Amino acid sequence: MPSVSSIVSSANSSGERTINLQNKGLKEFPVEVINVQIPHVKRLILSNNKIDCKIKVNITQAVPDSAGLLKLIEELYLFNNRIENVSQFISQMNSLKFLNFNMNRITDLPKGFGNFANLIILDLSCNKLSTLRPNFFLLSNDLSFQFPASLKALHLSDNEFESIPNEISKLKNLVTLNMRDNKISYIPKEIGDCESLRELFLQGNKIRTLPASLSKLPLDRPGGMLRLAGNSLLGGLVESLKISVSNLWDFMKSEEYEAYLAENQ
């Protein structure tokens, strides 16, 4: 089996865009990719290893401000590891467009996490997150949310969320939100401000009602997708959705639904 050093060296000499270090039994973030300068490498795959919270120690202690490869990487895959603590340094990887932490053991995120200038897809599915703290996309010296304007897909399925944060409204360019298989019972009205949202996956939660503002979203247009199976929705919502999303929107604008919401605030 080729060593980490030989794989990195091969990528350097061959002009490959990907360094693939999956299934290597790695327990720590490999030092070999930290200081190396390989401008043509844009994808780093570290999936299916045993990397744990030591990622925090290695990166914060070993990476200089001028770190080479990690500053250039556009896609970072850490799928199926044992990561519990995420280094704040990750958010300094300014070239990142795709970040995959799927299937780890993350319970919280560091201050400043998510402050990515170019991030398009963020996958934190299958972890142990129960909330997005007010520092989720918070700049270190700022008191306001700084969601990246570039973010188009946010995957948070199979965690322990009980609600969607009100600050979701900051994601003006978000196209896909996946929070299926959580414990969500509350959807804030602010979700109606996610004007670009076209795919909303909320199956397998504990949702009974939907905010009327949801009907402002283009989920009923061609290419739109709304998935709500496996919840405890009000009967009228279920019957309307069986016909179409457009029919659901009409029901949610009705006096009958308005009265129901007033009774169940």
C-alpha positions in Angstrom: 0.0 0.0 0.0 1.5 3.4 -1.0 2.5 5.6 1.9 1.0 9.1 2.5 4.3 10.7 1.5 4.4 8.8 -1.8 0.8 9.6 -2.7 1.5 13.3 -2.0 4.7 13.2 -4.0 3.0 11.4 -6.9 0.3 14.1 -7.0 3.0 16.8 -7.1 4.8 15.3 -10.0 1.9 14.1 -12.1 -0.3 17.2 -12.0 -3.2 15.4 -10.4 -6.0 17.5 -8.9 -6.8 15.0 -6.2 -4.9 13.6 -3.3 -6.8 10.5 -2.2 -5.9 9.3 1.3 -9.1 7.4 2.1 -9.0 4.0 3.8 -5.5 4.5 5.1 -6.2 3.9 8.8 -5.1 7.5 9.6 -5.7 8.5 13.2 -4.5 12.1 12.8 -4.6 14.8 10.1 -1.6 13.9 7.9 1.3 16.3 8.4 2.5 15.5 4.9 -0.3 17.7 3.4 0.1 20.7 5.7 3.1 22.6 4.5 3.5 21.2 1.0 2.9 23.6 -1.9 1.0 21.9 -4.8 -1.0 24.6 -6.6 -2.8 22.2 -9.0 -4.3 20.0 -6.2 -7.8 21.1 -5.4 -9.4 18.0 -3.8 -8.2 16.3 -0.6 -10.0 13.0 0.4 -9.5 11.8 4.0 -12.7 9.7 4.2 -13.0 6.3 5.9 -10.2 6.7 8.3 -9.9 7.0 12.1 -9.1 10.6 12.4 -10.4 11.9 15.8 -10.3 15.1 17.8 -6.6 15.2 17.3 -7.3 17.1 14.1 -7.8 20.1 16.4 -4.4 19.7 18.0 -2.5 19.0 14.8 -3.9 21.8 12.7 -3.9 24.6 15.2 -0.4 23.8 16.4 1.3 22.8 13.2 -0.2 24.9 10.4 1.6 28.2 9.8 -0.3 31.3 8.6 1.2 30.7 5.2 0.1 27.1 5.0 0.3 26.0 1.4 -1.9 23.1 0.2 -4.6 23.6 2.8 -5.1 27.2 1.7 -5.6 26.1 -1.9 -7.9 23.1 -1.4 -11.4 23.6 -2.8 -12.9 20.2 -1.7 -12.2 18.6 1.6 -13.7 15.2 2.4 -13.6 13.9 6.0 -16.5 11.5 5.6 -16.7 8.6 8.2 -14.0 9.4 10.7 -14.1 9.9 14.5 -13.9 13.6 14.7 -15.5 15.2 17.8 -13.9 18.6 17.8 -13.5 20.7 14.7 -10.5 23.1 14.4 -11.3 26.7 13.9 -8.5 26.7 11.3 -10.9 24.9 8.9 -12.7 28.2 8.4 -9.4 29.8 7.3 -9.3 27.5 4.3 -10.6 30.3 2.1 -10.7 28.4 -1.1 -13.1 25.7 0.1 -16.2 25.2 -2.0 -17.2 21.8 -0.7 -16.7 20.6 2.9 -17.9 17.1 4.0 -17.9 16.1 7.6 -20.6 13.5 7.2 -20.6 10.5 9.6 -18.5 11.8 12.5 -19.1 12.5 16.1 -19.3 16.3 16.1 -21.5 17.8 18.9 -20.6 21.4 18.5 -18.8 23.8 16.2 -16.1 26.3 17.0 -16.6 30.1 16.9 -16.1 31.3 13.4 -16.8 28.0 11.8 -18.6 28.6 8.5 -16.9 31.9 7.8 -16.0 30.7 4.3 -15.8 33.1 1.4 -16.5 30.6 -1.3 -18.2 27.7 0.3 -21.0 26.2 -1.9 -21.8 22.9 -0.2 -21.5 22.1 3.5 -22.3 18.5 4.7 -22.6 17.9 8.5 -25.0 15.0 8.2 -24.9 12.0 10.6 -23.3 13.8 13.5 -24.5 14.6 17.0 -25.4 18.3 16.5 -28.4 19.5 18.4 -28.2 23.2 17.7 -26.4 25.8 15.6 -25.1 28.2 18.2 -25.1 31.9 17.6 -21.4 31.6 16.7 -22.0 29.1 13.9 -21.2 31.7 11.2 -20.0 34.3 13.5 -16.8 36.3 12.9 -14.5 36.3 15.8 -14.8 40.1 16.3 -18.4 40.6 15.2 -21.7 40.1 16.9 -23.7 39.5 13.8 -24.3 36.4 11.7 -22.0 36.1 8.7 -23.5 33.4 6.5 -21.5 33.1 3.3 -23.4 34.4 0.3 -22.0 31.6 -1.7 -23.6 28.8 0.3 -26.2 26.9 -1.8 -26.6 23.5 -0.1 -26.6 22.8 3.7 -26.9 19.2 4.8 -27.8 18.6 8.5 -29.7 15.3 8.3 -29.4 12.6 10.9 -28.5 14.8 13.8 -30.4 15.9 17.0 -31.9 19.2 16.0 -35.2 20.1 17.6 -35.7 23.3 15.6 -34.5 25.3 12.6 -32.7 28.4 13.8 -34.4 31.8 13.0 -31.1 32.9 11.5 -31.7 30.6 8.5 -33.2 33.7 6.9 -29.6 34.9 6.3 -29.1 32.2 3.7 -30.5 34.2 0.8 -28.8 32.0 -1.9 -29.5 28.7 -0.3 -31.0 26.2 -2.8 -31.0 23.0 -0.8 -31.7 22.5 3.0 -31.6 18.9 4.2 -32.6 18.4 7.8 -34.4 15.0 7.5 -34.3 12.5 10.4 -33.8 14.9 13.3 -36.2 15.8 16.1 -37.5 19.1 14.7 -40.9 20.2 15.9 -40.6 23.9 15.1 -40.0 25.7 11.8 -39.6 29.5 12.2 -41.5 31.9 9.9 -38.1 33.3 8.9 -37.6 30.3 6.6 -39.9 32.2 4.2 -37.0 34.7 3.6 -34.8 32.0 2.1 -35.9 33.3 -1.3 -33.8 30.9 -3.4 -34.7 27.7 -1.6 -36.0 25.0 -4.0 -35.3 21.8 -2.2 -36.4 21.3 1.4 -36.0 17.9 3.0 -37.7 17.5 6.5 -38.8 13.9 6.5 -38.7 11.9 9.8 -39.1 14.8 12.3 -41.9 15.8 14.7 -43.4 18.6 12.7 -47.2 19.3 13.2 -47.6 22.7 11.6 -45.9 24.8 8.9 -45.4 28.5 9.0 -47.6 30.3 6.4 -44.4 32.1 5.2 -43.2 28.8 3.8 -45.7 29.3 0.9 -43.6 32.2 -0.3 -40.9 29.8 -1.5 -40.6 28.5 -5.0 -40.9 24.8 -3.9 -44.1 24.4 -6.0 -42.3 25.4 -9.3 -40.7 23.0 -11.8 -37.6 21.5 -10.1 -38.9 22.3 -6.6 -38.9 19.6 -4.0 -40.7 19.5 -0.6 -40.4 16.3 1.5 -42.3 16.0 4.8 -43.1 12.2 5.1 -42.7 10.7 8.6 -44.0 13.8 10.5 -47.2 14.3 12.5 -48.7 17.0 10.3 -52.1 18.4 10.7 -54.6 16.4 8.5 -55.4 19.3 6.3 -51.7 19.7 5.4 -51.3 16.1 4.6 -54.3 15.9 2.3 -53.3 19.1 0.5 -49.8 17.9 0.0 -51.1 14.7 -1.5 -52.5 16.7 -4.4 -49.6 19.1 -4.9 -47.3 21.6 -3.3 -49.3 24.4 -4.9 -52.5 23.0 -3.3 -50.7 22.9 0.0 -49.7 26.6 -0.4 -53.4 27.5 -1.0 -54.5 25.7 2.1 -51.9 27.4 4.2 -53.2 30.8 3.1 -56.8 29.8 4.0 -58.7 31.1 7.0 -59.1 27.6 8.2 -55.4 27.1 8.6 -54.9 30.6 10.0 -57.4 29.7 12.8 -55.7 26.4 13.5 -52.3 28.2 13.9 -53.9 30.8 16.2 -55.2 27.9 18.4 -51.9 26.1 18.5 -49.4 28.9 19.1 
